[in-house]
Amino acid sequence: MKPLYDKIGGTYDTTRKADPEITRRLREHLQLADKSKVLDVACGTGNYTIAMEKTGLSMSASDLSQEMINKAELKTSNVEWKVADVSNLPYPSGVFDGVTCTLSIHHFENLLTPFKEVYRVLSKGRFVIFTSTPEQMNNYWLNEYFPIALKESAEQMPALSVVNDQLKEAGFDIVGAETFIIQPNLQDFFLYSGKYDPRMYLDEHVRAGISTFANLASEKEISQGCEKLKQDIESGHIENVMRNYSSHLGDYAYVVAEKK
Ligand SMILES: C[S@@+](CC[C@H](N)C(=O)[O-])C[C@H]1O[C@@H](n2cnc3c(N)ncnc32)[C@H](O)[C@@H]1O
């Protein structure tokens, strides 16, 4: 994992930014007063960490990749940044009022060890995860163009039931899950951010910031998929494809757990 994100880290912020609506809901799910101490694990270049700091929280953040943390440190010193594996967090027990983790749990080798670590560093409070489920991903129209990479990507993603089970085993109470549906004005160009703007995937800079393309898809699959997508955009056939993949499951999900 480290080499992948050290590789993506260099250009990650070209297309990856904190989306205001995702940030607003993260903050809401934390249910915390201003100045509360919150940790963002697997923070990447800190886009969501910094957005949450700007909402009045006192933020700490860590990531496995030195390259990602180097980028984060250049943006602000208002956050305490650390290079750390989520399975072995360098913080004393019981020091945080909340913990967040966005778009990262699928990279963890297992969920139980990180969840136990998050539970340990929390005093009491919520752990808010933003992720997607395999069922949601199976309904992304991207499957039509990049089927192998999407299948691998969905297989990497833990099912909601598994996430909940592992949270419970780590000691958490489950508060619930809320689905998130991509809006056309989304600011953070992650995997399904181009749901309404298929042209986005033809841009290599956008693909470079998305691990499914940067890591899982072969060059052959990308070039063939992009060619077919380009033709379907030009002919208008993409509208039918999008309709066929419409789903009631939502595109992403917040999973909220609590240490009482
Ligand atoms: C898709 S990025 C998401 C970054 C950030 N949370 C965001 O939403 O922009 C996934 C991040 O998970 C980090 N990561 C993967 N495995 C990790 C681990 N075991 N411990 C800490 N960070 C990890 C990677 O280095 C990478 O920065």
The ligand as an SDF file (V2000), in Angstrom:
LIG
                    3D

 27 29  0  0  0  0  0  0  0  0999 V2000
   -7.9870    7.0400   -1.1610 C   0  0  0  0  0  0  0  0  0  0  0  0
   -6.8360    7.6350    0.0010 S   0  0  0  0  0  0  0  0  0  0  0  0
   -7.9460    8.5880    1.0150 C   0  0  0  0  0  0  0  0  0  0  0  0
   -7.2430    9.7020    1.7080 C   0  0  0  0  0  0  0  0  0  0  0  0
   -8.1330   10.6700    2.4700 C   0  0  0  0  0  0  0  0  0  0  0  0
   -8.7900   10.0270    3.5950 N   0  0  0  0  0  0  0  0  0  0  0  0
   -9.1540   11.3020    1.5510 C   0  0  0  0  0  0  0  0  0  0  0  0
  -10.3660   11.0120    1.6880 O   0  0  0  0  0  0  0  0  0  0  0  0
   -8.7550   12.1060    0.6880 O   0  0  0  0  0  0  0  0  0  0  0  0
   -6.4450    6.2320    1.0120 C   0  0  0  0  0  0  0  0  0  0  0  0
   -5.3490    6.5160    2.0500 C   0  0  0  0  0  0  0  0  0  0  0  0
   -5.2640    5.4080    2.9500 O   0  0  0  0  0  0  0  0  0  0  0  0
   -3.9150    5.3460    3.3760 C   0  0  0  0  0  0  0  0  0  0  0  0
   -3.6990    4.0400    4.0170 N   0  0  0  0  0  0  0  0  0  0  0  0
   -3.8000    2.8240    3.4590 C   0  0  0  0  0  0  0  0  0  0  0  0
   -3.5210    1.8600    4.3590 N   0  0  0  0  0  0  0  0  0  0  0  0
   -3.2590    2.4830    5.5270 C   0  0  0  0  0  0  0  0  0  0  0  0
   -2.9000    2.0380    6.8330 C   0  0  0  0  0  0  0  0  0  0  0  0
   -2.7830    0.7380    7.1090 N   0  0  0  0  0  0  0  0  0  0  0  0
   -2.6920    2.9520    7.7950 N   0  0  0  0  0  0  0  0  0  0  0  0
   -2.8060    4.2810    7.5180 C   0  0  0  0  0  0  0  0  0  0  0  0
   -3.1220    4.7710    6.2900 N   0  0  0  0  0  0  0  0  0  0  0  0
   -3.3560    3.8870    5.3100 C   0  0  0  0  0  0  0  0  0  0  0  0
   -3.1390    5.5660    2.0900 C   0  0  0  0  0  0  0  0  0  0  0  0
   -1.7790    5.9010    2.3200 O   0  0  0  0  0  0  0  0  0  0  0  0
   -3.9650    6.6920    1.4660 C   0  0  0  0  0  0  0  0  0  0  0  0
   -3.4670    7.9640    1.8120 O   0  0  0  0  0  0  0  0  0  0  0  0
  1  2  1  0
  2  3  1  0
  2 10  1  0
  3  4  1  0
  4  5  1  0
  5  6  1  0
  5  7  1  0
  7  8  2  0
  7  9  1  0
 10 11  1  0
 11 12  1  0
 11 26  1  0
 12 13  1  0
 13 14  1  0
 13 24  1  0
 14 15  1  0
 14 23  1  0
 15 16  2  0
 16 17  1  0
 17 18  1  0
 17 23  2  0
 18 19  1  0
 18 20  2  0
 20 21  1  0
 21 22  2  0
 22 23  1  0
 24 25  1  0
 24 26  1  0
 26 27  1  0
M  CHG  2   2   1   9  -1
M  END
$$$$
